């Protein structure tokens, strides 16, 4: 294939993604696209995401049609200078279609998560990328897991390792949460860095994970290059205790689905698969006890926030960014402080992943 032809391909968003369905193209053949331009909405088994262009130039051919489901790595479109003959573009499109079967087989062989021991606990994680740049560690929130970073981890991993872990009690990690304290979770993150041989990292935390990485930076500033907090717990305001207590107690789809809808500005993004995955997790041995054990770290008996992350940050000496979704219904955005706003709800790194990644890119420069 002419090396002037650039392929736009189906991304790999998250460990479990093997295919994506084309929802809507935002560009047409003949349009000039730039790096970072929104190209197409893609539906996964979790949530729809917008693919940005990694190429720049004339969009010569759209290969993937609306409603078509394609494997990871499949060619969606071709970008090339005008001087590349149409015959070369058509030949590249035909080659892309011929590759679909082999790509589908490769996509089914998805990578397995890796495990390390931190103390007496097994911690599950996935690493993408490599290189010499300072690593990034992604820490999810209460009831989440490493797959919640599905739209963020891959684009951040160009030129650096990006590790997403399951905190104790979550995902595939050990369900024992010890005393459930913030210090226990900080010790877990530091132990995870030790186990991977990571001397210093950029820490990114969502919700409860935001409080965890802030406290980690306070405890071991020499290990932390920066902290980015996405809708962090402990910034004041009235938390959605109905959601937090309800999520911990929910044992059926009927109980869980309306609660999960509160996580997003657009509750229509909550798919049956997402609810099924959460329900499967909640029915694992040890999970109800783990969630119950962690809940007092988030909520007081009278439903106030139990963590004071603002006070923690007052003792943090590394660069800090705080980002919030404008329509957060779980931990409402405080009305004071230096906070960046993006569209979306509490799961801003899923609903507004491109904006979150762009901001993180500036922090990591």
C-alpha positions as CSV (number, residue, x, y, z in Angstrom):
1,X,0.0,0.0,0.0
2,X,1.2,3.5,-0.8
3,X,2.8,4.8,2.4
4,X,1.0,8.1,1.9
5,X,-2.3,6.4,2.6
6,X,-3.1,6.6,6.3
7,X,-5.7,4.2,7.8
8,X,-8.3,5.1,10.4
9,X,-8.8,1.9,12.4
10,X,-11.2,0.5,15.0
11,X,-9.7,1.4,18.4
12,X,-9.2,-1.0,21.3
13,X,-11.2,0.6,24.1
14,X,-10.8,-1.6,27.2
15,X,-9.7,-5.2,27.8
16,X,-13.0,-6.8,26.9
17,X,-13.7,-4.9,23.6
18,X,-13.3,-7.1,20.5
19,X,-15.7,-5.3,18.1
20,X,-17.3,-1.9,17.6
21,X,-20.4,-0.8,15.7
22,X,-20.4,2.3,13.6
23,X,-23.1,4.7,14.9
24,X,-22.6,7.9,13.0
25,X,-19.9,9.5,10.8
26,X,-19.3,13.2,11.4
27,X,-17.3,13.7,8.2
28,X,-17.8,12.9,4.5
29,X,-15.5,11.7,1.8
30,X,-13.6,14.7,0.5
31,X,-13.5,16.6,3.8
32,X,-10.1,17.7,5.1
33,X,-9.6,16.3,8.6
34,X,-7.0,17.3,11.2
35,X,-5.4,15.4,14.1
36,X,-7.9,15.4,17.0
37,X,-11.0,16.0,14.8
38,X,-14.1,14.0,15.7
39,X,-14.6,11.4,13.0
40,X,-17.1,8.8,14.1
41,X,-19.2,7.5,17.0
42,X,-18.6,3.9,17.8
43,X,-20.8,1.7,20.0
44,X,-19.1,-0.9,22.2
45,X,-20.6,-3.4,24.6
46,X,-20.2,-0.8,27.4
47,X,-20.8,2.6,26.0
48,X,-20.6,4.7,22.8
49,X,-17.4,6.7,22.3
50,X,-16.2,9.2,19.7
51,X,-13.1,8.3,17.7
52,X,-10.7,11.2,17.0
53,X,-8.5,11.3,13.9
54,X,-4.9,10.5,14.3
55,X,-4.3,11.4,10.7
56,X,-4.4,14.7,8.9
57,X,-5.4,15.4,5.3
58,X,-8.2,14.7,2.8
59,X,-10.6,11.9,3.8
60,X,-10.5,9.9,0.6
61,X,-12.6,6.8,1.4
62,X,-15.1,5.8,4.1
63,X,-14.7,2.0,4.3
64,X,-17.0,1.2,7.3
65,X,-20.7,1.9,7.0
66,X,-23.2,3.0,9.6
67,X,-24.5,0.0,11.7
68,X,-21.6,-2.2,10.5
69,X,-19.9,-4.1,13.3
70,X,-16.1,-4.6,12.8
71,X,-13.2,-6.1,14.8
72,X,-10.5,-4.2,16.5
73,X,-7.9,-2.9,14.0
74,X,-10.3,-3.0,11.1
75,X,-9.9,-0.1,8.6
76,X,-12.7,2.4,8.9
77,X,-11.5,5.1,6.5
78,X,-8.5,6.2,4.4
79,X,-6.8,9.6,4.5
80,X,-4.4,10.5,1.8
81,X,-3.1,13.5,-0.3
82,X,-5.1,14.3,-3.4
83,X,-2.2,13.2,-5.6
84,X,-2.6,9.6,-4.6
85,X,-4.6,8.0,-7.5
86,X,-8.1,6.8,-6.9
87,X,-7.1,3.4,-8.0
88,X,-4.6,3.2,-5.1
89,X,-7.3,4.2,-2.7
90,X,-9.7,1.6,-4.0
91,X,-7.0,-1.1,-3.8
92,X,-6.3,-0.2,-0.2
93,X,-10.0,-0.4,0.6
94,X,-10.3,-3.8,-1.0
95,X,-7.2,-5.0,1.0
96,X,-8.8,-3.7,4.2
97,X,-12.0,-5.7,3.6
98,X,-9.9,-8.8,2.8
99,X,-8.3,-8.5,6.3
100,X,-11.5,-8.6,8.3
101,X,-11.6,-12.3,9.0
102,X,-8.1,-12.5,10.3
103,X,-8.6,-9.4,12.4
104,X,-11.8,-10.9,13.9
105,X,-9.8,-14.0,14.9
106,X,-7.1,-11.9,16.5
107,X,-9.5,-9.8,18.4
108,X,-11.0,-12.8,20.1
109,X,-7.6,-13.6,21.6
110,X,-7.9,-10.7,24.0
111,X,-5.1,-10.1,26.5
112,X,-5.4,-11.4,30.0
113,X,-5.1,-9.2,33.0
114,X,-1.9,-9.5,35.0
115,X,-1.6,-10.0,38.8
116,X,0.9,-8.9,41.4
117,X,1.0,-9.5,45.1
118,X,0.7,-6.5,47.4
119,X,1.1,-7.7,50.9
120,X,-1.1,-10.7,51.1
121,X,-3.5,-9.5,48.4
122,X,-3.6,-10.2,44.7
123,X,-4.0,-7.1,42.6
124,X,-5.2,-7.3,39.0
125,X,-4.1,-4.7,36.5
126,X,-3.6,-4.1,32.7
127,X,-0.7,-2.3,31.2
128,X,-0.8,-0.6,27.8
129,X,2.1,1.1,26.0
130,X,5.8,1.3,26.9
131,X,8.8,3.6,26.6
132,X,10.9,5.8,28.7
133,X,8.4,8.5,29.7
134,X,7.1,8.6,33.2
135,X,4.4,6.0,33.7
136,X,0.7,6.8,34.4
137,X,-1.3,4.9,37.0
138,X,-5.1,5.0,36.7
139,X,-7.2,4.5,39.9
140,X,-10.9,3.9,39.6
141,X,-13.7,4.8,42.0
142,X,-16.1,3.0,44.3
143,X,-17.7,0.1,42.6
144,X,-15.6,0.6,39.5
145,X,-12.7,-1.3,38.0
146,X,-9.8,-1.0,35.6
147,X,-12.1,-1.3,32.6
148,X,-13.8,2.1,33.4
149,X,-10.7,3.6,31.8
150,X,-11.5,2.0,28.4
151,X,-11.5,5.3,26.5
152,X,-8.6,6.8,28.3
153,X,-5.8,4.2,28.8
154,X,-5.0,3.5,25.1
155,X,-4.6,7.1,23.8
156,X,-2.5,7.9,26.9
157,X,-0.2,4.9,26.2
158,X,1.6,6.3,23.2
159,X,5.2,6.6,24.3
160,X,4.7,5.6,28.0
161,X,3.4,2.7,30.1
162,X,-0.1,3.3,31.5
163,X,-1.2,0.9,34.2
164,X,-4.9,0.5,35.3
165,X,-5.4,-1.5,38.5
166,X,-8.3,-3.0,40.3
167,X,-8.4,-1.8,43.9
168,X,-9.0,-4.5,46.6
169,X,-12.6,-5.4,46.6
170,X,-13.0,-4.6,42.9
171,X,-12.7,-6.2,39.5
172,X,-10.5,-9.3,39.6
173,X,-8.4,-8.3,42.6
174,X,-8.7,-9.9,46.1
175,X,-12.0,-8.9,47.7
176,X,-10.5,-8.4,51.2
177,X,-10.4,-4.7,51.9
178,X,-8.8,-4.8,55.3
179,X,-10.1,-2.0,57.5
180,X,-11.4,-0.2,54.4
181,X,-9.6,3.0,55.3
182,X,-8.2,5.6,53.0
183,X,-4.7,4.7,54.3
184,X,-5.2,1.0,53.4
185,X,-6.0,2.1,49.8
186,X,-2.9,4.4,49.8
187,X,-0.7,1.6,51.0
188,X,-2.2,-0.6,48.2
189,X,-1.2,2.0,45.5
190,X,2.3,2.4,46.9
191,X,2.7,-1.4,47.1
192,X,1.5,-1.7,43.5
193,X,4.2,0.8,42.4
194,X,6.8,-1.2,44.3
195,X,5.6,-4.5,42.8
196,X,6.0,-3.1,39.3
197,X,9.3,-1.4,40.0
198,X,7.8,2.1,39.3
199,X,9.8,4.7,41.1
200,X,7.7,7.7,40.1
201,X,4.4,8.0,38.3
202,X,1.6,10.4,37.2
203,X,-1.4,9.4,39.2
204,X,-4.9,9.8,37.9
205,X,-7.9,9.0,40.2
206,X,-11.6,9.1,39.7
207,X,-14.1,9.7,42.6
208,X,-12.9,7.6,45.6
209,X,-9.7,7.0,43.5
210,X,-9.2,10.7,43.4
211,X,-9.0,10.9,47.1
212,X,-6.7,7.9,47.1
213,X,-4.2,9.4,44.7
214,X,-4.2,12.8,46.5
215,X,-3.5,11.0,49.8
216,X,-0.8,8.9,48.0
217,X,0.9,12.2,46.8
218,X,0.8,13.5,50.4
219,X,2.3,10.3,51.8
220,X,5.1,9.8,49.2
221,X,5.6,13.0,47.1
222,X,8.9,11.6,45.8
223,X,6.9,8.8,44.0
224,X,4.4,11.1,42.3
225,X,5.0,13.3,39.3
226,X,1.5,14.8,39.3
227,X,-2.0,14.1,40.4
228,X,-5.2,14.5,38.3
229,X,-8.4,14.2,40.2
230,X,-11.6,13.5,38.2
231,X,-14.7,14.3,40.3
232,X,-12.9,13.4,43.4
233,X,-14.5,12.4,46.7
234,X,-14.0,14.7,49.6
235,X,-14.4,18.1,48.0
236,X,-17.3,19.1,50.1
237,X,-20.9,19.4,49.1
238,X,-23.7,16.9,49.6
239,X,-23.0,13.5,48.1
240,X,-25.6,11.3,46.5
241,X,-26.0,9.0,49.5
242,X,-29.0,7.3,47.9
243,X,-26.7,6.2,45.1
244,X,-23.8,5.1,47.2
245,X,-25.8,3.2,49.8
246,X,-28.2,1.8,47.1
247,X,-25.3,0.6,45.0
248,X,-23.7,-1.2,47.9
249,X,-27.1,-2.9,48.7
250,X,-28.5,-3.6,45.2
251,X,-28.8,-7.2,44.3
252,X,-31.1,-7.2,41.3
253,X,-31.2,-5.5,37.9
254,X,-34.4,-3.6,38.9
255,X,-32.6,-2.1,41.9
256,X,-29.3,-1.4,40.1
257,X,-30.2,0.0,36.7
258,X,-31.8,3.3,37.9
259,X,-28.9,3.9,40.2
260,X,-26.3,3.4,37.4
261,X,-28.2,5.9,35.3
262,X,-27.2,8.6,37.9
263,X,-23.6,8.1,36.9
264,X,-24.1,9.6,33.5
265,X,-25.5,12.9,32.2
266,X,-27.2,10.9,29.5
267,X,-28.7,7.9,31.2
268,X,-29.4,6.4,27.8
269,X,-25.7,5.5,27.7
270,X,-26.4,2.8,30.3
271,X,-26.5,-0.4,28.3
272,X,-27.9,-3.8,29.3
273,X,-24.4,-5.2,29.1
274,X,-23.0,-2.5,31.5
275,X,-25.7,-3.3,34.1
276,X,-25.2,-7.1,33.6
277,X,-21.4,-6.7,34.2
278,X,-22.0,-4.7,37.4
279,X,-24.6,-7.2,38.6
280,X,-22.2,-10.1,38.0
281,X,-19.5,-8.3,39.9
282,X,-21.8,-7.6,42.9
283,X,-22.7,-11.3,43.1
284,X,-19.1,-12.4,43.5
285,X,-18.1,-13.9,46.8
286,X,-16.9,-11.1,49.1
287,X,-18.1,-8.2,47.1
288,X,-21.0,-7.2,49.3
289,X,-18.7,-7.2,52.3
290,X,-16.0,-5.3,50.5
291,X,-18.4,-2.5,49.4
292,X,-19.9,-2.3,52.9
293,X,-16.4,-2.2,54.4
294,X,-15.4,0.7,52.1
295,X,-18.6,2.8,52.4
296,X,-17.7,4.4,55.8
297,X,-14.6,5.8,54.1
298,X,-16.9,7.7,51.8
299,X,-19.9,8.5,53.9
300,X,-20.5,9.5,57.6
301,X,-23.5,8.1,59.4
302,X,-25.4,11.2,58.6
303,X,-24.5,11.0,54.9
304,X,-21.8,13.6,54.7
305,X,-18.6,13.1,52.9
306,X,-16.1,11.4,55.3
307,X,-12.9,12.4,53.4
308,X,-11.5,15.9,53.3
309,X,-9.5,15.8,50.1
310,X,-9.2,19.6,50.1
311,X,-7.2,19.4,53.3
312,X,-5.1,16.6,51.9
313,X,-4.2,18.7,48.8
314,X,-3.1,21.5,51.1
315,X,-0.2,19.3,52.0
316,X,0.5,18.1,48.5
317,X,3.5,19.6,46.8
318,X,3.2,18.1,43.3
319,X,1.2,19.6,40.4
320,X,-2.5,19.0,40.8
321,X,-5.4,19.2,38.4
322,X,-9.1,18.8,39.3
323,X,-11.6,18.1,36.6
324,X,-15.4,17.8,37.0
325,X,-18.4,16.9,34.8
326,X,-20.9,19.7,34.6
327,X,-23.8,17.4,35.3
328,X,-22.4,15.2,38.0
329,X,-25.3,13.7,40.0
330,X,-23.1,11.7,42.4
331,X,-20.6,14.2,43.8
332,X,-21.9,17.6,42.8
333,X,-19.2,20.0,41.6
334,X,-18.2,22.5,44.4
335,X,-18.8,26.2,43.5
336,X,-15.4,27.3,44.5
337,X,-11.8,26.4,43.8
338,X,-9.7,26.0,40.7
339,X,-11.7,23.3,38.8
340,X,-11.8,22.5,35.1
341,X,-15.2,21.6,33.7
342,X,-16.0,19.2,30.9
343,X,-19.4,18.0,29.6
344,X,-20.8,14.9,31.1
345,X,-21.8,13.5,34.5
346,X,-19.8,11.6,37.2
347,X,-18.3,9.2,34.6
348,X,-16.7,12.1,32.8
349,X,-13.8,9.9,31.6
350,X,-16.3,7.8,29.7
351,X,-18.7,10.5,28.5
352,X,-16.1,13.2,27.7
353,X,-13.0,11.0,27.2
354,X,-11.5,13.1,24.5
355,X,-11.6,16.2,26.6
356,X,-10.2,14.3,29.6
357,X,-7.4,12.8,27.5
358,X,-6.5,16.2,25.9
359,X,-6.2,17.7,29.4
360,X,-4.1,14.8,30.6
361,X,-1.9,15.2,27.6
362,X,-0.9,18.7,28.7
363,X,-0.2,17.5,32.2
364,X,2.1,14.7,31.0
365,X,4.1,16.9,28.6
